[in-house]
């Protein structure tokens, strides 16, 4: 049997240039699927891993193939992999998204039914790519969907780059809104951060028609998009450069503080500031701070004001499905293409990463088939429905 090889952008060491390498494409075991990557998008988590921000808190050992926001076109189905997590048939040529793989045997998985909190969860792109099945991350021509991973067909009306971003950023936002509890038209809501999470959250929460929806962040082009997608007010970190300034402005807008706030910023001091943005008995959902140095928080204010703080991270396969449905149903209300920047090939991954770090682009797009060293405009990304 002839061995087929595929290319991948490999991180050999932290904060180093990516190296394009070839690996043999695996034969799927029962329940497994080999896909050809149609489109991948860059997530902030990919940047953090690349720069070594998580190496002291997460057991990660290069070499790595980063990338976990993707849509794959089914190439080969292992025995028993003919159906997705909803029982819909999967065939060669279909587009799918897939999830990290919880162990299914711990308290979080089985009793609490919160598999995204499983401490033994298999997160493919954080594993050594020098060992089979090699194609662990989505910044590659191929990817391997392990047998127990949740997987879903992408609806025909959802473009591939939308679904790729939805498979991480939007499903994380969906989960955060779920853990926040009831949200209705009487609520004042504050969103910290105007990156992919904050913008997707703006769109999602605007459909609840809250009394006020305030986005705190920058730069201005992202705040303009937030207003287009439903923010009633925006607070620019350029116009209000200190935490005190922003807190006073939000309290002025909301009449004393938000009923509910979401932290998507991940910036130093964001949580301490966020506690000041909510009213007494308010709710605060922390989602954006997944690493970095410890932050100083005035704990007494939490107790005295009865603030309810909940952490939320990632999501499970049901949240993926809701994300896909949201993208499909609201594609006329929200111009999802506004989220995406240029399309880059594997050889230009570092440039795509830099575009995200520098905030030149909200979501750079990786299309493995691009071989040119020049990034292409996002309209040329692979977005067809297969």
MOTABEL-V676468 format. One line per field, one symbol per residue. ss: DSSP state (@ for helix, = for strand, . for the rest). A space follows every 50 residues. Layout:
# MOTABEL-V676468
ss=???
This chain:
# MOTABEL-V676468
ss=....=======.......======........=========..@@@@@@@ .............=....=========.....=.....=.....====.. =.....@@@@....@@@....=.@@@.............=.====..... ===......@@@@@@@@@@@@@@@@@@@@@.......=====...@@@@@ @@@@@@.....======..@@@@@@@@@....====......@@@@@@@@ @@@@...======......@@@@@@@@=========............@@ @@@@@..====.....@@@@@@@@@@@@@......@@@@=====.@@@@@ @@@@@@@.....====.........=.@@@......
